[in-house]
Each structure stands twice: as structure tokens, then as C-alpha cells.
């Protein structure tokens, strides 16, 4: 929403600025100068539930911009994992983004029942190994594009979730 507000503000400011012309007399030549500048288009998208997702943006400079894509999320339990005994679980989010480096992405996910957050591409959580642990991991880029993937971590079982 913040990006849309900034875009709207930029459009208002740009439309209020007078166009420069090449006429040295100070008058208008009746034609607008030709300029090249990056343009951004914003399209709202609807998800299958009838709700809306974050707008997808594209830029004419540098090709199509797009949201991040979660390729997979995998988790590995510490060696010697025992049921009903808390142990470490390493969670790795494999994500790609066509126009942003992974270091520019924001990760968010809370695995219910475990200690720690999925707030980076690789994290270590502490899980009690009592029951399945569910989460939805979301990755967002600076442009507001995002992707999410649900996971369910079973006690002492390594696994992978894919879209």
C-alpha cells in the first residue's frame, strides 16, 4: 500500500511539472519534447479465493519486474532427534526474485509450537518434537511483491514443501 501511495504521489508531482521545450523564445512550439524515462505499470491481481494479492509491478527499464517465488522450503532435524524432547530444526527457504537479491527480501513465518521465527533464508528453530508444527512462510520484495507457502514439520522427520 505504501508503494502505491508513493507511485500516486510521483504521478501527481510529475503531471504538475511543466514540460521543457526547445524553443529559446520562451514560448511553446506546440509539440511536446520526446523523452525517455522508465515507466512503471501496476496491475491488481485476484487470488483464487476472490481476494486480492499484492500488485505486480513491471518496469520498462531492465525488463519485467516480478514478485519473489518460493521454490521450496526444507527442514532438517538435528542428529539424534527424539520424540518429546526439544531439539533444533534447520529451515531453509529456497527463493528467487527476478529483480531483487535475496538479501533485499523480507521473510516472515512463525512455526506454531516452536521457538524462533522464519525471518531469513536459513534459520534454526527449537521444536519440542511432540506434534506436527504448522506455518505459512511469506517472502516479500521491496516492491511489495510476495509469495507464500504453507509447511508442516513432523516430529523428528526431515521434509520439503514445494508449491
N, C-alpha and C positions, 0 to 999 in steps of 0.2 A: 504494500500500500504506500509505503514511504517512497518507493521508486516511481510509482505512478504520479504522486504529488510533485516530485521533482521534475518529472517529464512534463507535466501540465504547466508548471511554473516556467520551465525553459521555453515551451512553445509560446506562452503569453509574452515573455520577455523578447523572444526573437521576432514575434509578429509586431511588436511595438517599436522596434528599431527601424529607422528609415534605411532604405536601400541606398547604397552608394552608386553614383553613376560616373561615367567617364567624360561628361560634359564639363569643361573648365569654366563655363559662364555661370555656373551655379544653378542653372535651370535643368529641368528634366528633359531627357532625349525622347521620352515616350516609350522607351524599351527598358526592360529590367536587365541588369548585368547578369551574365552567366557565371554561376559559382558552383563549385563542387564542394560538398561537405557530407560528412557521414549522416545518414538518416536512420532513425530507429522506428520500427513499427511494433506495435503491441497488439496482441490478439488474446482475447479471453478464451479459455478452453473449459469445457464442461467434462467432469468425470462421469463414469457410468452410473453413479448413484443420483445424478441430476444436480449435484453440487458443482462448484467451480473450483478450479485449481489455480495456482499462481499463473499470472500472464506469462506467455512465452514472448521473448523479445528477439528481434533479429536486427542486425546492423548491416548496412550496405558496405561498410568498410571492414574488410577482413572476412567476409563471407557470413554464413548463417551462424548466429549465436544460438545456443541451446541450453537446456537445463542439464544438471548433472544426472548421470544414470548409475544406479547401483547395480553392478554386475553380479555380485554375490556377497553374502555375509557368512563367514565361517567362524566356528568356535572350537577351541581345543581345551580340554580339561588338563589340569596338572597331573603329572605321573603319580600313580598311587591313589587316585581318587576313590573315596569310599562313601557309600550311601550314608546319609545322616551325619556327615562330617563336613564342615565348611572347607572349601578349597578354591583355589584360583581357577578362573576360566578366562582364557585369552580370546577376545573377539576382534576379528579383522574384517573391515569393510572395504571391499574392492569396488572403487567408484571411478568413473571417468567423467570429464566435462570438456566439451569441445572448445571452450573459450576461457577456461579458468584453470589454474594449477590447483592440485588437491589441497595445498596449504592455504588457499583462499576460501575453501568451503567450510561451512558450519555443520557440525554433526550433532545430532540430538537423539537420545533414546534412553529410557530408563527400563532396565530389566527388573520387573516386579518380583521382589523377594531376594534380590541380590544387592550387594553393596557396591556402589560405584555407578558411573554414567557412561554411556557410549557417546563421548564427546570429542573423539578423534578417530582417525582411520584404524588405529590399533589401541586397544585398552585391555586392562586386566581387571576383572570383576571378582568379588568374593561371593560365592553362592553356597548355601547350606546343604545342597545335594539331597533335598527332601522330596521335591515335587518338580514338575515342569515349570519353567520360568518363561513368561511371555514378554515380548516387547515389540514396538514398532520403531525402527531406526529411520530417521529422516536426515537427508543431506540437502543443504540449501546453498546456492551460489550467491555472490554479491549482487547479481541482477534480479534476485527474487525467484529464480527457477528452482524447483525442488523435485526430489524423488523420495519415496518411502518404501520400506519393505518390512513386513512382519516376520518375526522369528520366534521359535520356541526351543529353548535349551532344555534338554532332558538331563536328569542327574547322571553324571559320570559318562555321558555319551557325547563324543565329538560329532559335529554336524555342519551342514552347509544349507543355507537358504538361497534360492535363486528366484528371480522374477518369473 
